[in-house]
Amino acid sequence: MDVIIVGAGVGGLTLALALRQAGIPCRVFEAAETLRPVGVGINILPHAARVLSELGLEAGLSSAAIATREAVFFNRFGQLIYREPLGRHAGYEFPQFSIHRGDLQQILLNAFLERVGPDRLHTAHRCTGFEQDETGVTVCFYDAAGTSTLPPQRGRLLVACDGLHSVVRKQLHPEEGEPRYSGVNMWRGTTRRTPILTGASMIRAGWLTGGKMVIYPIRDRVDGTDLQLVNWVAEIETPNNMQRDWNRPGQLADFFPAFADWHFDWLDVPAFLRAADAILEFPMIDQDPLPWWSRGRVTLLGDAAHPMVPRGSNGAGQAILDARALTDCLATGGKVVEALLAYEALRLQATANVVLANRRNPPDAILREVFERTGDRPFAQIDDVISEQEIRALSDGYKRVAGYARPAP
Ligand SMILES: Cc1cc2nc3c(=O)[nH]c(=O)nc-3n(C[C@H](O)[C@H](O)[C@H](O)COP(=O)(O)OP(=O)(O)OC[C@H]3O[C@@H](n4cnc5c(N)ncnc54)[C@H](O)[C@@H]3O)c2cc1C
């Protein structure tokens, strides 16, 4: 009997590839009828890039993604607060990749089809729950529309990689409430334009109270032109929003006023936003860390295990690290139940720390400090507001929690 993986997102497909490399058979069951390139930008930090490189995916990622070279922080007046190198430019062994979620999923899917095989991917299978006994797990499915029951599938163990709305998580923790809204709404989109700053800069500007922007390129030379596909996220404190559909269209008019006067010498933000290809709206949500993930032969991975607010570029990366850790635990050849507990011991607290750091002190805490200390006014010199040492402490503190602090030379 093989490993049953529910969900063919970033976590599920990475797990399937890692299991394959370790010689452990698996099948993947995905609710969607076809895997379409949905979503917008996503980041792979160097520790997750290492895992994907060791799965032989670095060349594919390098040609599809942008190897991001610097993080740059501005206030809402366009004044530079801080810049620091990223990925290989900061001396890491592996790059930081900024990539379209659809491109990342496609790279993982192509490798899956080639190495694991198309007969091991079952789309239009919406998991509805599971039962387990001492020898295995029986997983139940509906079709994509959720109207007809499909034959149940039996496996040695079940790994739920079914994302934010995980049904397996709900079955394991029925008492848990709905995801927790952070009070910040996000509008996400992409715009085709000529390179901004270095053409590989991850820009954060403003602050959540009045409006914050995150901007970074995710594809080079779109349609053979000199244009890049540039991802952006507008984040604004908004009292209520609980509609959690990754594909929900957003309206420019709902957030544009917050950025209407952001005309900087490095970017005309209003023109940039008006030129967007498409806009999606999504609330910034997460859930309190769970006390446990594994029961018997069932466990959780990625967003199903630890949904986090996307303020540290870590959602996909932590799912990838989970996949590596779980594979290593299963590859020891010991008992399944013990392997799942060992995986949980490696990853639960580590990811809980990231969930909590993303709430309190993600990298954009630098922007919050400047916002509060200046009373949201322009500064004469940044050193009068905050020292470079303090900024570095915020940035390095987050890297330590998220597991990608660079070892001292
Ligand atoms: C459609 C979509 C768009 C997204 N867009 C972005 C984005 O633009 N930027 C960003 O940072 N993050 C985005 N994310 C989230 C991001 O992919 C994850 O935070 C991160 O990659 C962790 O991946 P994951 O595999 O745990 O979850 P996900 O990537 O969410 O994958 C979960 C997978 O499980 C499938 N699934 C869900 N329920 C069931 C079920 N009952 N049975 C079977 N399969 C099921 C889903 O269709 C999906 O393929 C998006 C997720 C989705 C599903």
The ligand as an SDF file (V2000), in Angstrom:
LIG
                    3D

 53 58  0  0  0  0  0  0  0  0999 V2000
   -6.0350   28.5560   -6.1530 C   0  0  0  0  0  0  0  0  0  0  0  0
   -4.9430   29.0200   -5.2390 C   0  0  0  0  0  0  0  0  0  0  0  0
   -4.3120   30.2260   -5.5000 C   0  0  0  0  0  0  0  0  0  0  0  0
   -3.3200   30.6990   -4.6450 C   0  0  0  0  0  0  0  0  0  0  0  0
   -2.6940   31.8660   -4.9420 N   0  0  0  0  0  0  0  0  0  0  0  0
   -1.6820   32.3000   -4.1650 C   0  0  0  0  0  0  0  0  0  0  0  0
   -0.9640   33.4740   -4.4980 C   0  0  0  0  0  0  0  0  0  0  0  0
   -1.2380   34.1220   -5.4800 O   0  0  0  0  0  0  0  0  0  0  0  0
    0.0780   33.8560   -3.7000 N   0  0  0  0  0  0  0  0  0  0  0  0
    0.3950   33.1440   -2.5650 C   0  0  0  0  0  0  0  0  0  0  0  0
    1.3300   33.5320   -1.8510 O   0  0  0  0  0  0  0  0  0  0  0  0
   -0.2610   32.0210   -2.2330 N   0  0  0  0  0  0  0  0  0  0  0  0
   -1.2890   31.5720   -3.0050 C   0  0  0  0  0  0  0  0  0  0  0  0
   -1.9320   30.4150   -2.6750 N   0  0  0  0  0  0  0  0  0  0  0  0
   -1.5440   29.7040   -1.4570 C   0  0  0  0  0  0  0  0  0  0  0  0
   -0.2030   29.0140   -1.5810 C   0  0  0  0  0  0  0  0  0  0  0  0
   -0.1800   28.1850   -2.7060 O   0  0  0  0  0  0  0  0  0  0  0  0
    0.0420   28.2440   -0.3080 C   0  0  0  0  0  0  0  0  0  0  0  0
    0.0120   29.1410    0.7910 O   0  0  0  0  0  0  0  0  0  0  0  0
    1.4050   27.5740   -0.2250 C   0  0  0  0  0  0  0  0  0  0  0  0
    1.9570   27.3340   -1.4670 O   0  0  0  0  0  0  0  0  0  0  0  0
    1.2990   26.2690    0.5610 C   0  0  0  0  0  0  0  0  0  0  0  0
    0.8320   25.2520   -0.3290 O   0  0  0  0  0  0  0  0  0  0  0  0
   -0.1180   24.0770    0.0500 P   0  0  0  0  0  0  0  0  0  0  0  0
    0.2350   22.9930   -0.9080 O   0  0  0  0  0  0  0  0  0  0  0  0
   -0.1030   23.7930    1.4850 O   0  0  0  0  0  0  0  0  0  0  0  0
   -1.5740   24.6330   -0.2680 O   0  0  0  0  0  0  0  0  0  0  0  0
   -2.2250   25.0560   -1.6450 P   0  0  0  0  0  0  0  0  0  0  0  0
   -1.2070   25.5800   -2.5820 O   0  0  0  0  0  0  0  0  0  0  0  0
   -3.3720   25.9120   -1.2850 O   0  0  0  0  0  0  0  0  0  0  0  0
   -2.7480   23.6850   -2.2860 O   0  0  0  0  0  0  0  0  0  0  0  0
   -3.8470   22.9460   -1.7940 C   0  0  0  0  0  0  0  0  0  0  0  0
   -4.3310   22.0380   -2.8830 C   0  0  0  0  0  0  0  0  0  0  0  0
   -5.3150   21.1650   -2.3510 O   0  0  0  0  0  0  0  0  0  0  0  0
   -6.4380   21.1230   -3.1960 C   0  0  0  0  0  0  0  0  0  0  0  0
   -7.5890   20.7890   -2.3640 N   0  0  0  0  0  0  0  0  0  0  0  0
   -8.2510   21.5810   -1.5000 C   0  0  0  0  0  0  0  0  0  0  0  0
   -9.2400   20.9000   -0.8920 N   0  0  0  0  0  0  0  0  0  0  0  0
   -9.1830   19.6380   -1.3730 C   0  0  0  0  0  0  0  0  0  0  0  0
   -9.9390   18.4690   -1.1130 C   0  0  0  0  0  0  0  0  0  0  0  0
  -10.9480   18.4500   -0.2280 N   0  0  0  0  0  0  0  0  0  0  0  0
   -9.6190   17.3310   -1.7880 N   0  0  0  0  0  0  0  0  0  0  0  0
   -8.6080   17.3130   -2.6900 C   0  0  0  0  0  0  0  0  0  0  0  0
   -7.8670   18.4050   -2.9740 N   0  0  0  0  0  0  0  0  0  0  0  0
   -8.1430   19.5390   -2.3100 C   0  0  0  0  0  0  0  0  0  0  0  0
   -6.4870   22.5220   -3.7850 C   0  0  0  0  0  0  0  0  0  0  0  0
   -7.2320   22.5720   -4.9840 O   0  0  0  0  0  0  0  0  0  0  0  0
   -5.0080   22.7990   -4.0130 C   0  0  0  0  0  0  0  0  0  0  0  0
   -4.5680   22.2940   -5.2520 O   0  0  0  0  0  0  0  0  0  0  0  0
   -2.9600   29.9330   -3.4990 C   0  0  0  0  0  0  0  0  0  0  0  0
   -3.5950   28.7070   -3.2350 C   0  0  0  0  0  0  0  0  0  0  0  0
   -4.5940   28.2460   -4.0990 C   0  0  0  0  0  0  0  0  0  0  0  0
   -5.2720   26.9230   -3.8070 C   0  0  0  0  0  0  0  0  0  0  0  0
  1  2  1  0
  2  3  1  0
  2 52  2  0
  3  4  2  0
  4  5  1  0
  4 50  1  0
  5  6  2  0
  6  7  1  0
  6 13  1  0
  7  8  2  0
  7  9  1  0
  9 10  1  0
 10 11  2  0
 10 12  1  0
 12 13  2  0
 13 14  1  0
 14 15  1  0
 14 50  1  0
 15 16  1  0
 16 17  1  0
 16 18  1  0
 18 19  1  0
 18 20  1  0
 20 21  1  0
 20 22  1  0
 22 23  1  0
 23 24  1  0
 24 25  2  0
 24 26  1  0
 24 27  1  0
 27 28  1  0
 28 29  2  0
 28 30  1  0
 28 31  1  0
 31 32  1  0
 32 33  1  0
 33 34  1  0
 33 48  1  0
 34 35  1  0
 35 36  1  0
 35 46  1  0
 36 37  1  0
 36 45  1  0
 37 38  2  0
 38 39  1  0
 39 40  1  0
 39 45  2  0
 40 41  1  0
 40 42  2  0
 42 43  1  0
 43 44  2  0
 44 45  1  0
 46 47  1  0
 46 48  1  0
 48 49  1  0
 50 51  2  0
 51 52  1  0
 52 53  1  0
M  END
$$$$
